[in-house]
Amino acid sequence: MCCSLLVFAAGCGQDDGDGTSMAPETMVMEPLRVQRDSRYVTDTSLWGQLLFDASSAKSNGLDPDDLTEITTIIEIFHRYWLDQDQLNIEGLLHPHVFRHRQGRSRNGREGVLEMLANESRGERPEGYTSSMQLSLRDLSIRSLDEVVATATYKIDIRGGARWEYADMATVLQVFVRTDGGWLLAGHSETLALGDANAPTLPDDVPNRVAPYTFSFGYPVHDLQRAVGFYQPLLGAPIEQSANKALFKIGRSYFELTSQPIDPRILIKPGMANGYGIVDVESLEVTREKLAALGAKEFSEVPCEGTQCMVTEDPSGNVIVWRKLAKPAPNNGGSPVIVIDPDTSDSAWAPRVLEVMTAWVSADIEKTLSMTGPEVNWIDDSVGLATGQRELKPLLAERWGAMGASAEGIHGQLTISEIKGKSFGGQDLVTFEADLSIPERPRDYKQFLVTQVWSGESGKSVLTANFMLRAREATRELVRGMDYTAYPVDDLGMAGAYYKQMFASEPYRDTNWFGFWSTTSVFGLVGKYSGELTDARQRRREEGKSIPPDSESYAAIPHTSNGYADLSIGSAEAVYEYLKQAGSEFPVVEAINDVSGIDPQPGYRQILATDSEGNLINFSQYLEY
């Protein structure tokens, strides 16, 4: 055979008449390995492992003894964190310490210890405090004076037990010298930034430093009825028109539409009808990649102020590719800056107000005038800059993404919760900021900000500034969109297809691939082959009844076949709501095993129908 590997469409080279073979028309790929059972898939010897070469730390002339002491604190802090050793962590913390991590914030030693105790260290199988391996690198420690030093570094993360992933954290820490030695006074950390210089991962390691974003949509018959069903679960939609409603769930977007952009997106009662909307920089490049994978039909249509391309994957699932549109500069007037009255009398409020006014006004000269020449500026929406030379393009990129005009970002910036502490000639300040833009509700942002000011009051400059996205507080039953799923005919080949499109290796579970994105997981479910699932096999071995067989979750060609899984805090509360709302609770092979609350290894799920007949799933996770 001229082609020994599997292809999605005919791709063997053909003789062009002179004895040579022309290039294949489609890409040739091997199917990915498929996992047939639910188990711990990662190397348990890596769980809880800390890798760090202290000798690689750099500094700006810090005394060698101080450098050694701070480096040691950084190392043992992460060792104690992995071990959940609260007692020893407490001895490293300054009484006025703060912690900003994964969008959450606490102040004071007691509050930070409580936060540390509740932080996820990956799945936590019985007998282990963590399923994570941490590798610290690129440590740079900067002495600001005899009393205060800052440290920036990266943490490469390998984690997961059933669901493997790799990730990377960017960290800023502040250390204060006391009579008893150096103590940690501040910690800001984000998982949102990538690093072009990060160590190369093996090709088969799922990477959560994801190269793509996506939303998920459901077709509906009656938009108002559908909004009425989802609002008690998700909260009010952030945008709503006559035929579309958009919900923000954590950092994910979930949309309902009564007028889908393609006739293949339709409601099949009691079935999965959702579809992915994947954001791409270029539809032309995306079309070329799809064509190389064997796609033949492309439907390009206007959507939401940009262009979308509707295609089908090899199983016939409809998927939408949406061109990212940079916001046009808004000319609606100058920004509005507000300080919460409860914090406006803070001693640090004037400086915070001045620099944030310059920032929201997109005033580059004023912003730079308030920073030191070697400022560390980290914004987890765009990147990291060291020094004013790097900061200028970073700010320009940030303001452009927010649609800033010559007058700035047309919106309201509200500053609250200003807290600070002076240490020698340095002021360590933290605060929260909310930015709302009336014309673009989906661009609403909440920030946790850390600032270090150096110098005397009235003459001080910013030497460090870390802006990270805050986790938006919610009291809703649903906390986030954990994953979405597409049924596929050949899981190995479908995995290879989407690996090319997403430039990412999936993680594996029973008959499942999951592709990490910047928000949630894009999942693939293999076609059911007839064997008992793990849960059914356990029920049989325990002598319990097995629910009657139902139709397997499978792709119906040329239509939308996906469903979303929403993360919840209480399976009981959601189940009660769904019953009152009139939902049905089917059993669908390859999705669930029992009707209602369905126990699975490490989580409990509820598969239900919404008001329009779409399948929707809810999961409560138990090992985080």
Secondary structure, 3 states (H helix, E strand, C coil): CCCCCCECCCCCCCECCCCCECCCCCCECCCCCCCCCCCCCCCHHHCCCEECCHHHCEECCCCHHHHHHHHHHHHHHHHHHHHCCHHHHHCCEEEEEEEEECCEEEECHHHHHHHHHHCCCCCCCCCCCCCCEEEEEEEEEEECCCCEEEEEEEEEEEECCCCCEEEEEEEEEEEEEECCEEEEEEEEEECCCCCCCCCCCCCCCCECCCCCEEEEEEECCCHHHHHHHHHHHHCCCCEECCCEEEEEECCEEEEEECCCCCCCCCCCCCECCEEEEEEECCHHHHHHHHHHCCCCCCEEEEECCEEEEEEECCCCEEEEEEECCCCCCCCCCCCEEEECCCCCCCCCHHHHHHHHHHHHCCCHHHHHHCEEEEEEEEECCCEEEECHHHHHHHHHHHHHHCCCECCECCCEEEEEEEEEEEECCEEEEEEEEEEECCCCHHHCEEEEEEEEEECCCCCCEEEEEEEEECCCCCCCCEEEEEEEEEEECCHHHHHHHHHHHHCCCCEEECCEEEEECCCCEEEEEECCCCCCCHHHHHHHHCCCCCCCCCCECCCCCCECCEEEEEEECCHHHHHHHHHHCCCCCCCCECCCCCCCEEEECCEEEEEEECCCCEEEEEEEECCC
